Amino acid sequence: MSAPAADLAPTFDFEKAVVSLKADPGTSLGNLLAELATLPDPKVQKGADLATVARVGEALMRNIAELPSVFNRVDPKTKRALNKTELAKLLEEKERIDAVEKAVKKRKERIHAIISDHFDCVADRQKLVTEKTLTDANGHYLIASVGNPETAMVEGQGKYFTRERTSDTTVFSIDMLVALRDAGEISQADFLAVTRPVRKREIDEDKLRKMLLSKRLRPRAQAIISKIGSVRRGRLSINLRGK
C-alpha cells in the first residue's frame, strides 16, 4: 500500500533491553531494540499525485473487451518451435494482458489508498489522533499495531477491510560498520566480533546479543549498536478479511 518511512535514527534503551534479554535470551534483538527505542517523528512525504492514477478509459475498456477473443489461442501440448502466426497471436494476447494488468494494479493501489484515507478519517472522528501520533511516508496514521488491526465492516457481506501493521524492527548496517572500521573508530577485532562470514561479512545478531549480556563487553556493544542501528517502521497494508 504505502511506501515505508525512511529508517529512523533511534536512541536505544539498552538497560531495559538487557533485562528483557536475560528473561528471554531467544527474543529477536532487532524487534526488541525497536520496541524500546525513542524515535524522532518521520517527515511526511507528499502522497501520490491523483492525476497520475490511471482512470478507466476507452483504451482500457477496449483491451478488456478484446482479451477473451485473444486469450489462450496458442497453447502447444508439446515442446516445439512456433510459427509466424502463433507468434503474432501471442504478441496480441500479451499486449492485452499487460495493458489490463497495469491498469488493474494501479486501481488496486488507489483502492488501498482510499480505504486508508477512510481509516484516517475514522481515527480523527474517534479522537484517536494526537500530536504524538506517527504517520507513514504517505501521511497515513500508524495507529494499528501488530495483532490489533483497524477494521471496517462491509454491511451485509460478512467481510471487512483491515488496516494492519507489521512490527517495527531494528536494522544493522554492515556498510556503516565497515566505515567505522576503516575510519579507525572500531578495531578489526570489534568488526569480527559482531559479524559472521557468509559470501561476505554480515551482521550477526546473536553475537550482538551475547555482547549486550556480558558486563565486560556491554559498553562496546552499546557504542557499536548506537552507530550502526536504525529503526524501520512497520508497514501498513490494506486487506479484505472474512468469509
Salt bridges, closest charged atoms under 4 A:
ASP7 OD1 - ARG232 NE 3.05
GLU66 OE1 - ARG96 NE 2.64
ASP75 OD2 - LYS77 NZ 3.36
GLU86 OE2 - ARG80 NH2 2.58
GLU92 OE1 - ARG73 NH2 2.80
GLU92 OE2 - ARG96 NH2 3.78
ASP98 OD2 - LYS94 NZ 2.86
GLU109 OE2 - LYS105 NZ 3.79
ASP117 OD1 - HIS140 ND1 3.71
ASP120 OD2 - HIS140 ND1 2.72
ASP120 OD1 - ARG163 NH1 2.86
GLU150 OE1 - ARG163 NE 2.75
GLU164 OE2 - ARG241 NE 2.94
ASP168 OD1 - ARG165 NH2 3.02
ASP168 OD2 - ARG233 NH1 2.90
ASP182 OD1 - ARG181 NE 3.31
GLU185 OE1 - LYS227 NZ 2.79
ASP190 OD2 - ARG220 NH2 2.93
GLU202 OE2 - ARG196 NH2 2.72
ASP206 OD1 - ARG209 NH1 2.49
